[in-house]
Amino acid sequence: MGCDRNCGLLTGAIIGGVLAVFGGVLIPVGDHLIGQAVKKEAVIVNGTAAYQNWLVPGSTVYREFWIFHVLNPFEVMEGGQPNLEQRGPYTYRVRYLAKENVTEGENGTISYMLPNAADFEPDLSVGTENDTMTVLNLAVVAVPSVYPSGFMQSLINTWVKSSNSAILQNRTVKEILWGYTDPFLNKIPFPGVNPVVGVFYPYNGTSDGPYTVYTGTEDITKTAIIESYKNKRTLSYWPGHCDMVNGTDGASFPPFVKRDQVLRFFSSDICRSIYGVYYGKQNVKGITLYRFTVPREAFASPTEVADNYCFCTDKEISENCTLAGVLDISACKAKRPVYISLPHFLHASESILRNVEGLSPNEKEHETYLDIEPVTGFTLRFAKRLQVNLLVRPSSRIDKNKLMARGISQNVEYVPSKSFHLDYINSDEEYAMVEAIPSHEAKVLEEDDL
């Protein structure tokens, strides 16, 4: 799951164009003119080096998924501890469509929609989309969280039984990721109930946004910073400052990055803003980057990091806000019990990790980092590694949940479901443009473990 084999190189029109200017014109005339050229070419305005690659990714972008397959389904359904095996990658080409509805706004901003599309890449995958896995049944697992009423659970139990659904099921990779018609949901006669369920459903044909970001024309220190998301500056998911949309989208930052900065960025995948702190320098082909990593404190419990108090949304589940390493994003997932963590519960509380077999957290393989070219602020390597988990609650009214609940510690259990990586891959020719200037690298990697 590390990125040694899978990481790709991204130069792109942005960094290639800007650094080609550096190499051809700016090195002889000094830092002042370099700074002026960066201010001219790094802003998000039609005609600059940054704009075209911002509008359409200049390189192929891949998203890699790993699925956690349950090896002992019968034991689990009888109350045993889940034993998991990670399988993957299953790779898709994504982010190849141009931004849509691009509109220049007031106060030096530009707005857009980010279209979603995913095409399977068999040559970069371990199998086919038709490979079958044994995984949790999201629809059945979600019932106690979505419908806490005992009466509703008793009613729903009749549909669960009549559909022959269970808390575990066999599904193909394609179904797990992109959706399938669930037999239990298909039984529910209520209007407005969509029987299609999947971790990323709906995805193809949808768009994320609108985003409004600063172009940098009026203030270079605001370049690429998000002014609003979905026409709001807050998310309506969290209390207090946790609800704010902070920083950029992670693809770039304002120019002239300093090592003592905290780089903030927003990810709609995890329904929150997060941050990176300086870790050290990286060198690729003679190009120097600043590596920023997401620290363990970002997922720490409020008892360790007081500022995280507003990410604790359920004191019972979080053991009075003492558990670390898992983030409840059910508020932005239609109340479904979806929790985000680092892969293999890296930096999570020991009590969470010991409830599941088959996981091996490793900081080198599972941390999230950004490698930044400090002059331009471009993110040239980005490994965003995350894991999606389902919270299993016991329910005396749902027959399929009763036996499994016997093996659940502290009345709940976080069960890993799947992970994904997002890789940007560029050609050696584009990379060569970056080598025109020492201490610059051109590579972008975004890995998401879900």
Sequence and secondary structure as in RCSB ss.txt:
>XXXX:A:sequence
MGCDRNCGLLTGAIIGGVLAVFGGVLIPVGDHLIGQAVKKEAVIVNGTAAYQNWLVPGSTVYREFWIFHVLNPFE
VMEGGQPNLEQRGPYTYRVRYLAKENVTEGENGTISYMLPNAADFEPDLSVGTENDTMTVLNLAVVAVPSVYPSG
FMQSLINTWVKSSNSAILQNRTVKEILWGYTDPFLNKIPFPGVNPVVGVFYPYNGTSDGPYTVYTGTEDITKTAI
IESYKNKRTLSYWPGHCDMVNGTDGASFPPFVKRDQVLRFFSSDICRSIYGVYYGKQNVKGITLYRFTVPREAFA
SPTEVADNYCFCTDKEISENCTLAGVLDISACKAKRPVYISLPHFLHASESILRNVEGLSPNEKEHETYLDIEPV
TGFTLRFAKRLQVNLLVRPSSRIDKNKLMARGISQNVEYVPSKSFHLDYINSDEEYAMVEAIPSHEAKVLEEDDL
>XXXX:A:secstr
  STTT     HHHHHHHHHHIIIIIGGG HHHHHHHHHHHSS STTSHHHHHHHS SSEEEEEEEEEEES HHH
HHTT   BEEEEEEEEEEE  S  EEEEE SSSEEEEEEE  EEE GGGSSS TT EEEEE HHHHHHHHH   H
HHHHHHHHHHHHTT  SEEEEEHHHHHH EE HHHHH  STT   EE TT S TT EEEEEEEE SSS GGGTT 
EEEETTBSB SSSSGGGGB  SB SSB  SS  TT EEEEEETTTTEEEEEEEEEEEEETTEEEEEEE  GGGG 
 TTT GGGGGG   TTTTTTTT  SEEE GGGTTT  EEEESGGGTT  HHHHTTSBS    HHHH  EEEE TT
T BEEEEE  EEEEEEE   SS HHHHHHHTT GGG EEEEEEEEEEEEE  HHHHHHHTTSTT     EE    
